[in-house]
Amino acid sequence: MINKMKRVFVFICVAVIAALSYAESRWQMADDGSIVLSSQALTGYNDHVEMSGKRVSVVLRYAVKDDGSFTVNKGMVWPMLRTVPNNTHASLMRRIEWDLMDNLVINNYRATRDKVERVTLKGTLKAESRMGDAQVTRTWFPSTEQPALIEIMEIKNEGNKDMKVTIPYYNNITLTDPAKGVKGSYAICCMALNPQTVTLKPGEKAEFYGIISGEDGNNVQGSLLNVKWPTANIQCKKELEAREALVAALQDNLVLKTPDEVINRMFAFSKVRACESIYETAGGPMHGPGGESYYAAIWANDQAEYVNPYFPFTGYAYGNASALNSYKMFARFMNNEMKPIPSSIIAEGTDIWNGAGDRGDAAMIAYGAARYVLTRGDKEEARELWPLIKWCLEYCKQKLNDGGVVKSDADELEGRFPAGEANLCTSSLYYDALVSASYLAPLMGEPATLAKTYAAEAKQLRKNINTYFAGPIEGFNTYIYYKGNDVLRSWICIPLVMGINEKAAGTLDALFSPRLWTVNGMLTQAGDKTFWDRTTLYALRGAFYVGDTERALDFLHRYSETRLLGDHVPYAIEAWPEGSQRHLSAESGLYGRIITEGLFGIRPTGFNSFDITPHLPSAWPQMELRHIRAFGSDFDIKVERVGSAKAGKVKLTVSQGNKTQTFAIRNGETKKVVL
């Protein structure tokens, strides 16, 4: 009774603090699926957002000045234009101010001091402003296939007199130092594609196009005064159509329908950021975190663990291709001596980074690869990756210490915070990988004894985790992250994600207490100022998965409102103060997994089967996931309340084409589904 009263008291305190802490939303949701910053919230606003295509990425730093004018700086990144030394961060990068507004002339006067009326985000950045009688709409977005950022400017005459509008010829070429490029000199071009003068009658409008592009200098033909190169022939309207088609395709698969429109919209946006950041490298498609730092490279955490298991749910073929490619790259480093697999494969697959030693990378890879192949439902892909999964499991087994948990040099934070000789994260990942392997082994034609062995090892490891790491810390009955740790750490959430629930009550109280939870999610360590969204996203997934539905929903809504509609939008971020809250892409995949694996509780058990443990919040009559593209299928899940919330009964419907399966279960009950 005392413990129960303590949990209620902690929850009430946190709810009050959270309610006081969260600022009013600055952005608003629009009916077309976008978010909008309108006039009353514009003045003095500034933010940054990353967008990516297969051969380019850009961080758009935009601001509305005190006089109402709009400025945007383009942090351009060309991942395949490699610089010297060719290391993790060796993509060609430039921050560029130029845009078409710099060249705009209206009625023979250079256009200045536009007054912004509206800014919109939905896979593009759009700014609408007014300059006298001219309504100006500018849209920026990366090409889906070409190494170019595109700007489309529309000018509309809203006056009652003719208006002469001019965009003069502009073609600025910069050649980089050949000694600093892997392939020599690179060419960066800022170009107005259709320079012209037009006369607009009242009500008429015209469009102008500009690009910022990067090329291998060897592709440039002619002199710099008459340059011709591939991106000079870009059709900007077709490029916009391609970008919008990509965004629409991602929005049309894995569709979340709940009574909470903020969560629905954040989920829809997260698919775009998670899926767009894949680059067509010389080593094949490689998903990259981004952030003007991490491109044409893969990591055992960001890719293998975080985002790859999510791609099959989305139906994005290029995402699945990048996942398979990344695991095959890691598989190149299997060895008989059981030396650790590198943490990162960089430079389009030609080199490695292993600066933090063994971070538990084999556990990350085994966990992600096993879940990926089960969810993907492709037996041939599974056969390709099965040797990698088995090798990683054996590596972890050989790293068990006297307490039966896995030793590693660090965890995924790479020494930023202490992790001891053995940390909770690595062993939890290994546990889940063993569970997945027990499902996978029979499908791979292995003897029945192997599946039993993996299951038995998982059962023993679970006991070891609860013996070695469990203990009181700061008054909470939870986990000590490593031996000698005496301060709450947010990664105590990770057993919950794996279904290790023996210490769930105390762990959840600790996670949602003021010691860890802030307006921006969870602190990495109590008493510190640093937060990494990845632990917040894991914690929310785990809270749903073990059934703390009401508290998890409250914090998920508040977190989503902050990230989608607050001052820095519209995606999950990496960290603060490190990286200035970059929109690293794998974190958006982790947001999606809160829904698929947390709220709906989908746990793959075979190529066409899964366990589902739905957690329908008491205030919701129903929730749906439509067009789930996992397990080699396209299916829908619907969870509807039956009777009162107190009764705790739900109707679960799984629809696959003309086939419908219906189950009457208790809310939070696990049901096995075979498609």
Beta strands, then each sheet from edge to edge (+ up, - down):
strand 1: 28-29
strand 2: 35-38
strand 3: 46-52
strand 4: 57-64
strand 5: 70-82
strand 6: 91-96
strand 7: 105-106
strand 8: 109-110
strand 9: 115-121
strand 10: 125-131
strand 11: 134-142
strand 12: 148-157
strand 13: 163-167
strand 14: 171-175
strand 15: 186-192
strand 16: 196-200
strand 17: 205-216
strand 18: 255-257
strand 19: 278-281
strand 20: 284-287
strand 21: 298-299
strand 22: 344-346
strand 23: 351-353
strand 24: 470-473
strand 25: 476-479
strand 26: 517-518
strand 27: 521-522
strand 28: 531-532
strand 29: 575-576
strand 30: 602-606
strand 31: 609-612
strand 32: 622-628
strand 33: 635-642
strand 34: 649-656
strand 35: 659-666
strand 36: 671-674
sheet 1: 1+ 2- 9+ 10- 11+ 12- 17+ 15- 14+
sheet 2: 3+ 4- 5+ 6-
sheet 3: 8+ 7- 13+ 16-
sheet 4: 18+ 32- 33+ 34- 35+
sheet 5: 19+ 20-
sheet 6: 21+ 22- 23+
sheet 7: 24+ 25-
sheet 8: 26+ 27-
sheet 9: 28+ 29-
sheet 10: 30+ 31- 36+
end
